[in-house]
Amino acid sequence: RAATSGDAATARELKKAELEREAAAEDAESARLVGVSEADILASRRARSSTPRFEAALGFARTLLAARGHVSDGDLQAVRDAGYSDGQIVEIIGHAALNGFTSCLANVARLSAASARPVESRREALLAS
């Protein structure tokens, strides 16, 4: 029988789900390489952490993205109070912006955001450190 557009859409969705599962597994493996616990891997997907300092960074990144960069002085002070320097805050902003860009690009290309990331280069960087 001839393939229908519904069949093609189903195949794309199955491939997308497969890529997202693979990326999640690779993210978890990368996190384990640097000593992040399984609980923190799962919590970080909800911008949570068992470490207050990391929770502050994740919360700041979440606020940054939700506010499209229009964070308050209080938001900045909270992440500074957690022990982050201005340089480290710039790194948090850069990572959040890169993830947003990657998601946007993946949406335009009809890919999952997870499949668009350079997983191998990230893993190599972690192993080299």
C-alpha positions as CSV (number, residue, x, y, z in Angstrom):
1,R,0.0,0.0,0.0
2,A,1.2,3.5,-0.6
3,A,2.5,5.6,2.3
4,T,0.2,8.3,3.5
5,S,1.1,11.7,5.0
6,G,-0.2,10.2,8.3
7,D,2.4,7.4,8.0
8,A,5.2,9.9,7.4
9,A,4.1,12.0,10.4
10,T,4.0,8.9,12.6
11,A,7.5,7.9,11.4
12,R,8.8,11.4,12.2
13,E,7.3,11.4,15.6
14,L,8.8,8.0,16.4
15,K,12.2,9.1,15.2
16,K,11.9,12.3,17.2
17,A,11.0,10.3,20.4
18,E,14.0,7.9,19.7
19,L,16.4,10.9,19.3
20,E,15.1,12.5,22.5
21,R,15.6,9.2,24.5
22,E,19.1,8.9,23.1
23,A,20.0,12.5,24.0
24,A,18.6,12.2,27.5
25,A,20.7,9.0,28.0
26,E,23.8,10.8,26.7
27,D,23.1,13.9,28.9
28,A,22.8,11.6,31.9
29,E,26.0,9.8,31.1
30,S,27.8,13.2,30.6
31,A,26.5,14.4,34.0
32,R,27.6,11.1,35.7
33,L,31.1,11.7,34.3
34,V,31.4,14.9,36.3
35,G,29.8,13.4,39.4
36,V,26.2,14.6,39.2
37,S,23.8,12.2,40.9
38,E,20.9,10.6,39.1
39,A,18.5,12.5,41.4
40,D,20.1,15.8,40.4
41,I,19.9,14.8,36.7
42,L,16.2,14.3,37.1
43,A,15.7,17.4,39.3
44,S,17.6,19.6,36.9
45,R,15.1,19.0,34.2
46,R,12.7,20.8,36.5
47,A,15.3,23.5,37.3
48,R,15.8,21.9,40.7
49,S,18.9,20.7,42.5
50,S,19.8,19.2,45.9
51,T,22.6,21.8,46.1
52,P,21.3,25.3,46.9
53,R,24.0,26.9,44.8
54,F,23.1,25.0,41.7
55,E,19.4,25.5,42.4
56,A,20.1,29.3,42.4
57,A,21.8,29.0,39.0
58,L,19.0,26.9,37.5
59,G,16.3,29.2,38.9
60,F,18.1,32.2,37.5
61,A,18.3,30.5,34.0
62,R,14.6,29.6,34.2
63,T,13.7,33.2,35.1
64,L,16.0,34.6,32.5
65,L,14.4,32.6,29.7
66,A,10.8,33.2,31.0
67,A,11.5,36.9,31.2
68,R,13.4,36.9,27.8
69,G,16.4,38.5,29.5
70,H,14.5,41.1,31.5
71,V,15.6,40.0,34.9
72,S,15.3,42.1,38.0
73,D,18.1,43.5,40.2
74,G,16.8,41.0,42.8
75,D,17.2,38.1,40.4
76,L,20.8,39.1,39.8
77,Q,21.4,39.6,43.5
78,A,20.0,36.2,44.4
79,V,22.4,34.4,42.0
80,R,25.3,36.5,43.3
81,D,24.3,35.7,46.9
82,A,24.5,32.0,46.0
83,G,28.2,32.5,45.3
84,Y,28.3,33.2,41.5
85,S,30.6,35.9,40.2
86,D,29.6,38.2,37.4
87,G,31.7,36.2,35.0
88,Q,29.9,33.0,36.1
89,I,26.5,34.7,35.7
90,V,27.5,35.6,32.1
91,E,28.3,31.9,31.5
92,I,24.8,31.0,32.9
93,I,23.3,33.5,30.5
94,G,25.4,32.2,27.6
95,H,24.3,28.6,28.2
96,A,20.7,29.6,28.6
97,A,20.8,31.6,25.4
98,L,22.6,28.8,23.5
99,N,19.9,26.3,24.6
100,G,17.2,28.7,23.5
101,F,18.9,29.2,20.1
102,T,19.3,25.5,19.7
103,S,15.6,24.9,20.5
104,C,14.5,27.6,18.0
105,L,16.8,26.2,15.3
106,A,15.6,22.6,15.9
107,N,12.0,23.8,15.7
108,V,12.5,25.4,12.4
109,A,14.4,22.3,11.1
110,R,11.6,20.1,12.6
111,L,14.2,18.3,14.8
112,S,14.1,17.7,18.5
113,A,16.3,20.2,20.4
114,A,18.1,17.2,22.0
115,S,19.1,15.8,18.6
116,A,20.6,19.1,17.5
117,R,23.2,19.4,20.2
118,P,26.9,18.3,19.6
119,V,26.9,15.5,22.2
120,E,30.2,14.0,21.2
121,S,32.2,17.3,21.5
122,R,30.6,17.9,24.9
123,R,31.5,14.4,26.1
124,E,35.0,14.8,24.8
125,A,35.4,18.1,26.6
126,L,34.1,16.5,29.9
127,L,36.5,13.6,29.6
128,A,39.4,16.0,28.9
129,S,38.8,18.1,32.0
